[in-house]
Amino acid sequence: MYPASFEYLAPTQLADAIELLRQYGDDAKLLAGGQSLVPMMKLRVARPKVLIDIHRIGALNYIREEAGAIRLGAMTRHVQIEESSLIREKILMLAEAASEIGDTQVRNRGTIGGALVEADPCGDYGAVVLALNGQMKCLGPRGERIIPAADFFTFAYTTTLESDEILTEIVISLADKSSAGVYLKLEKVAGDFAIASAAVQLGLDSDGACNEIGIGVTGGGTVPQKALSVESLLRGKTITSALIDQAGQLIQESAEPIEDLRGSAAYKKKALSAILRRAIAESLRRAETLRSS
Ligand SMILES: Cc1cc2nc3c(=O)[nH]c(=O)nc-3n(C[C@H](O)[C@H](O)[C@H](O)COP(=O)(O)OP(=O)(O)OC[C@H]3O[C@@H](n4cnc5c(N)ncnc54)[C@H](O)[C@@H]3O)c2cc1C
């Protein structure tokens, strides 16, 4: 199907994009990589009268390290994140998540900002920004504000971003050098959205006890979740296989997955438990390797 007709605008400056959003209000939609929006327009589920293409705003596409944090412009493509040596060195789980998204075409066009704002309950970045306590920098007619990842996702396909705001930057503070992260995803077929996924960042002290832990999961409900109860369970303890099993049990009991074509709620609870246990074990293995090197 073809989309309903629309006016196409392509500003090159962020300020102009904000002004256009203010001017056209709910009639306008931002276009980033188009990997979610364009299919929706073709199905006529989305019918914006005005499309504001932000891909010519070069100031929104960057990956840089600054003041102990990695900053990613919202228009940074999945492939750039997947292939960035800085990201691979400093936040491996983010590169792992990007490499799991869709197929080559989707990764070449899709952007981290678009994926986070789309807030698909099975999207890959949600778990990562929650595990790493990421922050979303947003700009609108009322100025700039920072939304912590934990406050960003409110429901499936819904965030706390206002309709006249642009997500401009994702900021992730760098973890201690002795901590290691991993992102694991269970999918029905390669390139599909996750049935369940887990992002785990784990650090060990000199005695081998867990002194840093961040966990985000998808597949446990309508939004990606920060697994606070599992983080509390692991923090300060020596991580044994019995403790990992307990963590799996805890997430299984608290998850409220949505039953859909990817599986029943009961199956998804078990899938989430399994992928989380695997991710904790792998992050522990990586943290132990770091500690002994
Ligand atoms: C076949 C296929 C497979 C896929 N598989 C996966 C997968 O496995 N995992 C996964 O996570 N995703 C997957 N995706 C989705 C993909 O990651 C998209 O790139 C992403 O959801 C949307 O990003 P985009 O840049 O294409 O945004 P667009 O489609 O252009 O926009 C999406 C929404 O976000 C808004 N928006 C975009 N950028 C901004 C911004 N900076 N500020 C405010 N609002 C903004 C738009 O107005 C629109 O409402 C898949 C998509 C396809 C087509």
PDBQT file of the ligand as one rigid body, heavy atoms in Angstrom, charges set to zero:
ROOT
HETATM    1  C1  LIG A 301      12.153  -5.798   9.322  1.00  0.00    +0.000 C 
HETATM    2  C2  LIG A 301      12.452  -5.037  10.585  1.00  0.00    +0.000 A 
HETATM    3  C3  LIG A 301      13.036  -5.702  11.647  1.00  0.00    +0.000 A 
HETATM    4  C4  LIG A 301      13.327  -5.008  12.829  1.00  0.00    +0.000 A 
HETATM    5  N1  LIG A 301      13.893  -5.687  13.865  1.00  0.00    +0.000 NA
HETATM    6  C5  LIG A 301      14.187  -5.038  15.005  1.00  0.00    +0.000 A 
HETATM    7  C6  LIG A 301      14.802  -5.721  16.089  1.00  0.00    +0.000 A 
HETATM    8  O1  LIG A 301      15.099  -6.918  16.021  1.00  0.00    +0.000 OA
HETATM    9  N2  LIG A 301      15.068  -5.000  17.209  1.00  0.00    +0.000 N 
HETATM   10  C7  LIG A 301      14.774  -3.668  17.331  1.00  0.00    +0.000 A 
HETATM   11  O2  LIG A 301      15.044  -3.073  18.368  1.00  0.00    +0.000 OA
HETATM   12  N3  LIG A 301      14.204  -3.004  16.313  1.00  0.00    +0.000 NA
HETATM   13  C8  LIG A 301      13.904  -3.639  15.162  1.00  0.00    +0.000 A 
HETATM   14  N4  LIG A 301      13.327  -2.962  14.125  1.00  0.00    +0.000 N 
HETATM   15  C9  LIG A 301      13.015  -1.528  14.295  1.00  0.00    +0.000 C 
HETATM   16  C10 LIG A 301      14.257  -0.692  13.978  1.00  0.00    +0.000 C 
HETATM   17  O3  LIG A 301      15.150  -0.727  15.069  1.00  0.00    +0.000 OA
HETATM   18  C11 LIG A 301      13.906   0.755  13.695  1.00  0.00    +0.000 C 
HETATM   19  O4  LIG A 301      15.080   1.333  13.218  1.00  0.00    +0.000 OA
HETATM   20  C12 LIG A 301      13.448   1.557  14.884  1.00  0.00    +0.000 C 
HETATM   21  O5  LIG A 301      12.361   1.003  15.566  1.00  0.00    +0.000 OA
HETATM   22  C13 LIG A 301      12.982   2.938  14.456  1.00  0.00    +0.000 C 
HETATM   23  O6  LIG A 301      14.094   3.703  14.169  1.00  0.00    +0.000 OA
HETATM   24  P1  LIG A 301      14.106   4.646  12.934  1.00  0.00    +0.000 P 
HETATM   25  O7  LIG A 301      15.344   5.470  13.024  1.00  0.00    +0.000 OA
HETATM   26  O8  LIG A 301      13.902   3.862  11.702  1.00  0.00    +0.000 OA
HETATM   27  O9  LIG A 301      12.857   5.626  13.264  1.00  0.00    +0.000 OA
HETATM   28  P2  LIG A 301      11.587   6.025  12.411  1.00  0.00    +0.000 P 
HETATM   29  O10 LIG A 301      10.884   4.836  11.887  1.00  0.00    +0.000 OA
HETATM   30  O11 LIG A 301      11.947   7.102  11.438  1.00  0.00    +0.000 OA
HETATM   31  O12 LIG A 301      10.725   6.706  13.591  1.00  0.00    +0.000 OA
HETATM   32  C14 LIG A 301      10.131   5.930  14.589  1.00  0.00    +0.000 C 
HETATM   33  C15 LIG A 301       9.331   6.849  15.523  1.00  0.00    +0.000 C 
HETATM   34  O13 LIG A 301      10.202   7.627  16.328  1.00  0.00    +0.000 OA
HETATM   35  C16 LIG A 301      10.006   9.048  16.095  1.00  0.00    +0.000 C 
HETATM   36  N5  LIG A 301      11.350   9.615  16.128  1.00  0.00    +0.000 N 
HETATM   37  C17 LIG A 301      12.419   9.181  15.417  1.00  0.00    +0.000 A 
HETATM   38  N6  LIG A 301      13.531   9.834  15.813  1.00  0.00    +0.000 NA
HETATM   39  C18 LIG A 301      13.147  10.703  16.774  1.00  0.00    +0.000 A 
HETATM   40  C19 LIG A 301      13.856  11.650  17.589  1.00  0.00    +0.000 A 
HETATM   41  N7  LIG A 301      15.179  11.827  17.488  1.00  0.00    +0.000 N 
HETATM   42  N8  LIG A 301      13.149  12.365  18.510  1.00  0.00    +0.000 NA
HETATM   43  C20 LIG A 301      11.805  12.193  18.638  1.00  0.00    +0.000 A 
HETATM   44  N9  LIG A 301      11.086  11.303  17.904  1.00  0.00    +0.000 NA
HETATM   45  C21 LIG A 301      11.758  10.567  16.992  1.00  0.00    +0.000 A 
HETATM   46  C22 LIG A 301       9.304   9.130  14.752  1.00  0.00    +0.000 C 
HETATM   47  O14 LIG A 301       8.526  10.296  14.628  1.00  0.00    +0.000 OA
HETATM   48  C23 LIG A 301       8.453   7.866  14.774  1.00  0.00    +0.000 C 
HETATM   49  O15 LIG A 301       7.302   8.078  15.543  1.00  0.00    +0.000 OA
HETATM   50  C24 LIG A 301      13.026  -3.627  12.938  1.00  0.00    +0.000 A 
HETATM   51  C25 LIG A 301      12.438  -2.955  11.854  1.00  0.00    +0.000 A 
HETATM   52  C26 LIG A 301      12.153  -3.635  10.681  1.00  0.00    +0.000 A 
HETATM   53  C27 LIG A 301      11.541  -2.890   9.531  1.00  0.00    +0.000 C 
ENDROOT
TORSDOF 0
